[in-house]
Amino acid sequence: ISAQVPIGQLNKDMMDVAFTKAVGCTQYPGGCDGMRKDHRFADAVPLGENWRHKYLIDIDGMGYSARLFALLKSESAVLKSTVYTEFMSEWLQPWLHYIPISQMYQEIYNVHAFFSGPSKSMLDASNTTRTLYQQPGIHTKKFDGDAELRKIAKAGRDWMFTIGRKIDME
């Protein structure tokens, strides 16, 4: 089943993302007020507060991401996007320790739908329901996306506490 869903609606359904401060906003059309009007802003939260979420995303900033190890210590599945080859790149295995995503992030909605099921706006756009995926007479093993996410999170966490220790990096 395929359907077009506006990206803004997908973001509303699946994302909890906000800027914590306006930087370089004088260059933005409408200045700082324009930026605040066009984008969501919220107070920063401690890193550990993010751990209550099922998914955490690790992306590059002005350089490589130094947050990866902290995120791997959580019980959340980590989605990772980077353009850098890092010292641990060959030690961490995609789809075992983390979920890889491209620098365009375009597959993030499909990753979410795969593990957590389609969002309401996805179902509405395709004019279907969740029950369509479990038609009578078709016997398939029920996929437990939450269990699979927990496996990825556990493998990343185990790696962090056995191979990603500070002593291993010295």
Order of alpha helices (4+ residues) and beta strands (2+ residues): alpha-alpha-alpha-beta-alpha-beta-beta-alpha-alpha-alpha-alpha
